[in-house]
């Protein structure tokens, strides 16, 4: 099984124009631009992103037959509809299709269209290693699950060839997966590291480190034109719960500080509810492990946080909280629960499967919820299910043989 999609960039100084016979003609990029401009008048708006320019490379495609007897724009639209997990097969058809599905602009066109796939990015144990204290410690990697039962695994981070940091956090923005913080698997020291995986280049890069050390924080992609991730709460090296919120700009590799939360919130959960950055529950330094019922919503116009009382059931960890179509969902009291936007009341959606007594992780997949857990404490047999929130019923997720390890965390990726 391959570690990820096949990717290859088209050169910025020239463009390969491919015919169905796989013959190749190279022409200067300026001529390619003029060819492309003559077709923009009849190309759908969401396909214009197929022409992509940045400081490093430029990819151009002209009106040649990607699919015999079909206009270029219709052929592109057909190929945009092909699910991501079939792209390696598309790349084997001919060189023109390989160049197409490997380009950053094609991925961007998928993101801008209605054809993008939702994946669960899962921090999953792949094996165990023996520590100095003879304790078996799981070795974690990033697994990807698609609702069409497609499983794959990302390559190891070069800085961490022996596995992801323990208790690291993950978030995804427009084709990029970000791994932050955690504990060094060897020394158990707190890390400030940031690593970004680009689904187009299929490579990891090292990002600017977090501004300060923190553990058991929360992070989430935030709405807006820029690809940014908010990091909130957790505790410092002295176990003091934090109010601090920072934002990481993935494209510019820069950090900026947001206004502090009103209250300390260790082990809180960040979500985007009704289009607004929201921090759910958590607990202060003096109340270790006693999860509160309040949350905080960020007012972007006023640059302030507003406390919302009774947002969350008191005493329950918010780790299962996710949003689907702007509404808050969570698993507690043996059920999937939905918090109604109109009145803030919790409503039961469906009972959890009998196989899940202890929750491992949850994330959203389009209009569905992905849930994984165990039948009893100490069990290593993972059970996973998906449930549509439109017509609630459970569907068993059968992990492939190499993807049966325990889950530590999850996030949603749109590709």
C-alpha positions as CSV (number, residue, x, y, z in Angstrom):
1,X,0.0,0.0,0.0
2,X,1.3,3.5,-0.9
3,X,1.8,6.1,1.8
4,X,-0.3,8.7,0.0
5,X,-1.4,10.1,-3.3
6,X,1.1,10.2,-6.2
7,X,2.2,13.8,-6.9
8,X,4.4,15.5,-9.5
9,X,4.7,19.2,-10.3
10,X,4.7,20.7,-13.8
11,X,7.7,23.0,-14.4
12,X,7.3,26.7,-14.2
13,X,9.4,27.4,-17.3
14,X,7.5,25.1,-19.6
15,X,4.3,23.1,-19.9
16,X,3.8,19.6,-21.1
17,X,0.8,19.4,-23.5
18,X,-0.3,15.8,-23.8
19,X,-2.3,14.1,-26.4
20,X,-4.2,10.8,-25.9
21,X,-1.3,9.1,-27.6
22,X,1.0,10.3,-24.8
23,X,3.2,12.3,-27.2
24,X,4.6,15.4,-25.5
25,X,5.1,18.9,-26.8
26,X,6.9,21.5,-24.7
27,X,6.0,25.2,-25.2
28,X,6.9,28.3,-23.2
29,X,4.6,29.2,-20.3
30,X,3.8,32.6,-21.8
31,X,2.3,30.9,-24.9
32,X,0.5,28.5,-22.5
33,X,-1.1,31.5,-20.8
34,X,-2.3,33.0,-24.0
35,X,-3.8,29.6,-25.0
36,X,-5.5,29.3,-21.7
37,X,-6.9,32.9,-21.8
38,X,-8.7,32.1,-25.0
39,X,-10.8,29.4,-23.3
40,X,-11.6,31.2,-20.0
41,X,-14.7,32.7,-21.6
42,X,-16.5,29.4,-21.6
43,X,-14.8,27.7,-18.6
44,X,-16.8,27.4,-15.4
45,X,-15.6,29.7,-12.6
46,X,-14.6,26.9,-10.3
47,X,-12.3,25.5,-12.9
48,X,-10.3,28.8,-13.3
49,X,-8.3,27.7,-10.3
50,X,-6.7,25.0,-12.4
51,X,-4.3,27.7,-13.6
52,X,-2.2,28.4,-10.5
53,X,0.8,30.7,-10.1
54,X,3.1,31.2,-7.1
55,X,6.6,32.3,-6.6
56,X,8.0,28.8,-7.1
57,X,6.1,27.2,-10.0
58,X,3.4,27.7,-12.6
59,X,1.2,24.9,-14.0
60,X,-0.7,25.4,-17.2
61,X,-2.9,23.1,-19.3
62,X,-4.4,24.0,-22.7
63,X,-7.3,22.8,-24.7
64,X,-6.2,19.3,-25.7
65,X,-8.1,16.1,-25.5
66,X,-7.7,14.7,-21.9
67,X,-10.6,12.5,-22.8
68,X,-11.1,11.7,-26.5
69,X,-13.9,13.7,-28.2
70,X,-14.7,15.8,-25.1
71,X,-13.9,19.5,-24.7
72,X,-11.1,20.3,-22.2
73,X,-13.4,21.9,-19.6
74,X,-15.9,19.0,-19.6
75,X,-13.0,16.5,-19.4
76,X,-11.6,18.4,-16.4
77,X,-15.0,18.4,-14.7
78,X,-15.3,14.6,-15.2
79,X,-11.9,14.0,-13.6
80,X,-12.7,16.3,-10.7
81,X,-15.5,14.0,-9.8
82,X,-13.2,11.0,-9.3
83,X,-12.7,10.3,-5.6
84,X,-9.2,11.0,-4.3
85,X,-8.5,7.3,-3.4
86,X,-8.8,6.5,-7.2
87,X,-6.2,9.1,-8.2
88,X,-3.3,6.7,-8.1
89,X,-5.2,4.6,-10.7
90,X,-5.9,7.7,-12.8
91,X,-2.1,8.5,-12.8
92,X,-1.4,5.2,-14.4
93,X,-3.7,5.8,-17.4
94,X,-1.3,8.2,-19.2
95,X,1.2,10.9,-18.6
96,X,-1.3,13.7,-19.1
97,X,-3.6,12.3,-16.4
98,X,-0.7,11.8,-14.1
99,X,0.4,15.4,-14.5
100,X,-3.2,16.6,-14.0
101,X,-4.0,14.7,-10.8
102,X,-0.5,15.5,-9.4
103,X,-0.8,19.3,-9.8
104,X,-1.6,21.7,-6.8
105,X,-4.1,23.6,-9.0
106,X,-6.1,20.4,-9.6
107,X,-6.3,19.8,-5.8
108,X,-7.4,23.4,-5.3
109,X,-10.1,23.0,-8.0
110,X,-11.4,20.0,-6.0
111,X,-11.5,22.0,-2.8
112,X,-13.4,24.8,-4.6
113,X,-15.9,22.4,-6.2
114,X,-18.6,20.2,-4.7
115,X,-16.5,17.0,-5.4
116,X,-14.1,17.1,-2.5
117,X,-13.9,14.0,-0.2
118,X,-14.0,14.1,3.6
119,X,-11.3,12.1,5.4
120,X,-10.7,11.3,9.0
121,X,-7.1,12.1,9.9
122,X,-6.4,9.7,12.8
123,X,-3.4,9.6,15.1
124,X,-3.2,5.8,15.4
125,X,-0.8,3.3,17.1
126,X,1.0,1.2,14.6
127,X,3.1,-0.9,17.0
128,X,4.6,-0.8,20.5
129,X,8.2,-0.3,21.6
130,X,10.0,-1.1,24.8
131,X,10.9,1.9,27.0
132,X,13.8,2.2,29.4
133,X,11.4,1.3,32.2
134,X,10.3,-1.9,30.3
135,X,6.9,-0.3,29.7
136,X,5.4,-0.8,26.3
137,X,4.7,2.5,24.6
138,X,2.6,2.8,21.4
139,X,4.3,4.1,18.3
140,X,1.9,6.5,16.6
141,X,1.4,7.5,12.9
142,X,-1.2,9.3,10.9
143,X,-3.8,7.1,9.2
144,X,-6.4,8.4,6.8
145,X,-9.9,6.9,6.5
146,X,-12.4,7.7,3.8
147,X,-16.1,6.8,4.1
148,X,-15.7,4.6,1.0
149,X,-13.6,2.3,3.3
150,X,-10.3,3.5,1.9
151,X,-7.4,3.4,4.4
152,X,-3.9,4.8,3.9
153,X,-1.1,6.0,6.1
154,X,1.1,9.1,5.8
155,X,4.9,8.8,5.8
156,X,6.8,9.4,9.1
157,X,7.8,12.9,10.0
158,X,11.6,13.0,9.3
159,X,12.2,14.6,12.7
160,X,10.3,11.8,14.4
161,X,11.2,8.6,12.5
162,X,10.2,6.4,15.5
163,X,6.7,7.8,15.7
164,X,4.6,10.9,16.4
165,X,5.0,12.7,19.8
166,X,2.8,11.3,22.5
167,X,-0.4,13.4,23.1
168,X,0.3,15.6,20.1
169,X,-2.6,17.5,18.5
170,X,-3.7,17.7,14.9
171,X,-5.8,20.0,12.7
172,X,-6.3,20.3,8.9
173,X,-6.7,23.2,6.5
174,X,-7.2,23.0,2.7
175,X,-5.1,20.0,1.9
176,X,-2.6,20.4,4.7
177,X,-2.4,18.4,8.0
178,X,-0.7,20.1,10.9
179,X,0.8,18.1,13.9
180,X,1.6,20.2,17.0
181,X,3.2,19.7,20.4
182,X,3.1,16.6,22.5
183,X,5.7,14.7,24.4
184,X,9.0,13.4,23.1
185,X,8.5,9.6,23.0
186,X,12.1,9.0,24.3
187,X,12.4,11.7,27.1
188,X,8.7,12.6,27.7
189,X,9.8,16.2,27.5
190,X,7.2,18.7,26.3
191,X,7.6,19.7,22.7
192,X,6.8,23.0,20.9
193,X,7.3,21.4,17.5
194,X,5.0,22.0,14.5
195,X,5.0,19.9,11.3
196,X,2.9,20.4,8.2
197,X,2.1,17.7,5.7
198,X,1.2,18.9,2.2
199,X,-1.1,16.5,0.4
200,X,0.0,17.9,-3.0
201,X,3.8,17.5,-2.6
202,X,3.3,14.4,-0.3
203,X,6.0,15.8,2.0
204,X,6.4,17.0,5.6
205,X,7.9,20.4,6.4
206,X,9.0,21.8,9.8
207,X,6.9,24.8,10.9
208,X,7.8,27.6,13.3
209,X,7.6,26.2,16.9
210,X,4.7,27.1,19.2
211,X,5.4,30.4,21.1
212,X,5.3,28.6,24.5
213,X,5.3,25.1,25.9
214,X,1.9,23.7,26.7
215,X,0.4,20.2,27.1
216,X,-3.2,18.9,26.6
217,X,-4.2,22.0,24.6
218,X,-6.7,22.1,21.8
219,X,-6.5,23.3,18.2
220,X,-8.8,23.8,15.3
221,X,-8.8,25.3,11.8
222,X,-10.6,28.7,12.0
223,X,-12.9,30.3,9.4
224,X,-11.6,33.1,7.1
225,X,-9.7,33.6,4.0
226,X,-6.3,32.6,5.4
227,X,-5.4,29.0,6.3
228,X,-5.0,29.4,10.1
229,X,-5.2,27.2,13.2
230,X,-6.1,28.4,16.7
231,X,-4.4,26.8,19.7
232,X,-6.0,27.3,23.1
233,X,-5.8,26.3,26.7
234,X,-3.9,23.4,28.1
235,X,-1.4,23.7,30.9
236,X,2.3,24.9,31.2
237,X,5.3,23.0,32.5
238,X,4.2,23.8,36.1
239,X,0.8,22.3,35.5
240,X,-0.9,25.7,35.6
241,X,-4.0,25.8,33.4
242,X,-3.8,28.4,30.6
243,X,-6.0,31.2,29.2
244,X,-3.6,31.9,26.3
245,X,-4.8,31.6,22.6
246,X,-2.4,31.6,19.7
247,X,-3.0,31.4,15.9
248,X,-0.7,29.7,13.4
249,X,-0.8,30.9,9.8
250,X,0.0,27.8,7.8
251,X,0.9,29.5,4.6
252,X,3.1,32.2,6.1
253,X,4.5,30.0,8.8
254,X,3.9,32.7,11.4
255,X,2.3,32.9,14.9
256,X,0.2,35.7,16.4
257,X,-1.4,36.0,19.7
258,X,-5.2,36.4,20.2
259,X,-6.9,37.9,23.3
260,X,-6.7,35.6,26.3
261,X,-9.7,33.5,27.3
262,X,-11.7,34.8,30.3
263,X,-11.0,31.6,32.3
264,X,-8.3,29.0,32.6
265,X,-9.2,26.0,30.5
266,X,-7.1,22.8,30.7
267,X,-8.1,19.9,28.4
268,X,-10.8,22.1,26.7
269,X,-12.0,21.5,23.1
270,X,-11.9,24.0,20.3
271,X,-14.6,23.9,17.6
272,X,-16.2,26.2,15.0
273,X,-19.8,26.5,16.0
274,X,-22.2,28.5,13.8
275,X,-19.2,30.0,12.1
276,X,-17.5,31.2,15.3
277,X,-14.4,30.0,17.1
278,X,-15.7,28.3,20.3
279,X,-13.8,26.9,23.3
280,X,-15.8,24.2,25.1
281,X,-15.4,23.3,28.8
282,X,-12.0,22.6,30.4
283,X,-11.0,23.2,34.0
284,X,-8.9,25.7,36.0
285,X,-5.6,25.0,37.9
286,X,-7.3,24.5,41.3
287,X,-10.0,22.1,40.0
288,X,-7.9,19.5,38.2
289,X,-10.0,17.1,36.2
290,X,-13.3,18.8,37.2
291,X,-14.7,19.8,33.8
292,X,-16.8,22.9,33.8
293,X,-20.1,23.6,32.0
294,X,-19.2,26.9,30.4
295,X,-17.6,27.7,27.1
296,X,-16.4,30.8,25.3
297,X,-17.2,32.2,21.9
298,X,-14.9,34.7,20.1
299,X,-16.4,37.9,18.8
300,X,-14.2,38.8,15.9
301,X,-15.7,42.3,15.5
302,X,-14.9,43.2,19.1
303,X,-11.9,41.0,19.5
304,X,-13.2,39.6,22.8
305,X,-14.3,36.3,24.3
306,X,-17.8,35.9,25.6
307,X,-18.6,33.3,28.2
308,X,-21.6,31.1,27.5
309,X,-23.0,29.3,30.6
310,X,-24.4,25.8,30.5
311,X,-22.8,25.1,27.1
312,X,-21.6,21.7,28.2
313,X,-22.6,19.0,30.8
314,X,-20.6,19.6,34.0
315,X,-18.1,16.8,34.9
316,X,-17.8,15.4,31.3
317,X,-14.7,15.6,29.2
318,X,-15.3,17.7,26.0
319,X,-12.9,15.5,23.9
320,X,-15.8,14.1,21.9
321,X,-17.2,17.5,20.8
322,X,-17.3,18.1,17.1
323,X,-19.4,20.3,14.8
324,X,-21.5,19.2,11.8
325,X,-23.1,21.9,9.7
326,X,-22.3,24.4,12.4
327,X,-24.0,22.5,15.2
328,X,-22.3,21.0,18.2
329,X,-22.4,17.2,18.6
330,X,-20.9,15.0,21.3
331,X,-21.0,11.6,22.9
332,X,-22.0,11.3,26.6
333,X,-24.6,9.4,28.7
334,X,-24.3,6.5,26.2
335,X,-25.7,8.6,23.4
336,X,-24.8,10.9,20.5
337,X,-26.1,14.3,21.5
338,X,-26.8,17.4,19.5
339,X,-26.8,20.9,21.0
340,X,-29.6,22.9,19.2
341,X,-28.5,26.3,18.0
342,X,-31.9,27.9,18.6
343,X,-32.1,27.3,22.4
344,X,-28.7,25.7,23.4
345,X,-30.5,22.6,24.7
346,X,-29.0,19.1,24.2
347,X,-31.0,16.6,22.3
348,X,-30.4,12.8,21.9
349,X,-29.7,11.7,18.4
350,X,-29.0,8.0,18.7
351,X,-27.6,5.6,21.3
352,X,-23.9,4.6,21.0
353,X,-23.2,1.1,19.6
354,X,-23.0,-1.6,22.3
355,X,-19.4,-2.2,21.4
356,X,-18.4,1.3,22.5
357,X,-18.3,1.7,26.2
358,X,-15.1,3.7,26.4
359,X,-14.7,6.4,23.8
360,X,-11.3,6.8,21.9
361,X,-12.0,9.6,19.4
362,X,-14.6,11.3,17.3
363,X,-14.6,13.5,14.2
364,X,-17.0,14.6,11.5
365,X,-17.3,13.4,7.9
366,X,-19.5,15.6,5.7
367,X,-23.0,15.0,7.4
368,X,-21.7,12.0,9.4
369,X,-20.0,11.3,12.7
370,X,-17.0,9.0,13.0
371,X,-16.8,7.3,16.4
372,X,-14.2,4.8,17.7
373,X,-13.8,3.2,21.1
374,X,-13.5,0.0,23.2
375,X,-15.8,-2.4,25.0
376,X,-13.9,-2.2,28.3
377,X,-11.0,-0.5,30.0
378,X,-7.6,-2.0,29.0
379,X,-9.0,-3.5,25.8
380,X,-6.8,-3.0,22.6
381,X,-9.6,-4.1,20.3
382,X,-10.8,-1.0,18.6
383,X,-14.4,-0.6,17.2
384,X,-15.3,2.1,14.8
385,X,-18.6,3.3,13.3
386,X,-20.0,6.1,11.2
387,X,-23.5,7.6,11.7
388,X,-25.3,10.0,9.4
389,X,-26.9,12.8,11.4
390,X,-29.6,13.3,8.7
391,X,-31.0,9.7,9.1
392,X,-29.3,8.4,12.2
393,X,-28.1,4.8,12.0
394,X,-24.8,3.1,12.6
395,X,-22.5,1.7,9.9
396,X,-19.6,-0.5,11.0
397,X,-16.1,0.6,9.9
398,X,-13.9,-2.4,9.1
399,X,-10.3,-1.3,9.5
400,X,-7.8,-3.0,7.2
401,X,-5.4,-5.4,8.9
402,X,-2.7,-2.7,9.2
403,X,-5.1,-0.2,10.7
404,X,-6.4,-1.9,13.8
405,X,-4.3,0.0,16.4
406,X,-5.7,2.3,19.1
407,X,-6.6,5.9,18.3
408,X,-5.2,8.9,20.2
409,X,-6.9,11.7,18.3
410,X,-8.6,12.7,15.1
411,X,-9.5,15.6,12.8
412,X,-11.4,16.1,9.6
413,X,-9.6,16.6,6.2
414,X,-11.3,17.8,3.1
415,X,-9.4,16.8,-0.1
